Amino acid sequence: MSIESDNIIGLYRRHAQTWARRRTPAQPWTAHKWMDVFLGIVPDTKRILDIGCGTGDPIARYFIDQGCSVTGIDASPEMLEIAQARFPRSTWINADMRSLDLEQKFDGILAWHSSFHLTPEDQRGLFPIFEKHAAPGAALMFTSGTGHGVAMGEFEGEPLYHASLAPDEFRALLDQHGFEVVDFVVEDPDCGGSTNWLAKYRAN
């Protein structure tokens, strides 16, 4: 664990209100295509687990508007207070994704622009957590870097840690934990340049 990665939770706690102002429905959003495809392979009961949900905008809002049952988890209680006020009928849980155990299964699992704040070692540890929470046929979608390594960003004058595994390792981890890759695009120009993974859990 690096100092920068260990600071992520505190950074989002300190700047929750700023984050909320920047992530509103009025702001441009380029991820609709991926959300639509994700939802298209989610089983009909549409129970969605949003890992690293933040304030619920715009991701959870999208799924709520589509009639999904959304459970959001985040390590920042300040972010969750905002999500709870905006979407009181959804479930918001203060938890660390690295040790998540909700004893529930979900039809869709999302870690969109969240899991890449973990160290590579901690990212490896997420895949059994994904599997534990996946119902048969569940969709899984997450973002990553383009290769193994660390990339530092900045938010409100503070260092913002990002890391990634190599694509081959992500593929191996998905397969090991029962997921088949449906789509993978590196630096998608139609999605703000993000590198996106979509997979489906094999039904037992």
Secondary structure, DSSP 8 states (H G I E B T S, - for coil): --HHHHTHHHHHHHTHHHHHHHSSTTS----HHHHHHHHHHS-TT-EEEEET-TT-TTHHHHHHHTT-EEEEEES-HHHHHHHHHH-TTSEEEE--GGG---S--EEEEEETTSGGGS-HHHHHHHHHHHHHTEEEEEEEEEEE-SSSEEEEEEETTEEEEEEE--HHHHHHHHHHTTEEEEEEESS-GGGTT-EEEEEEE---
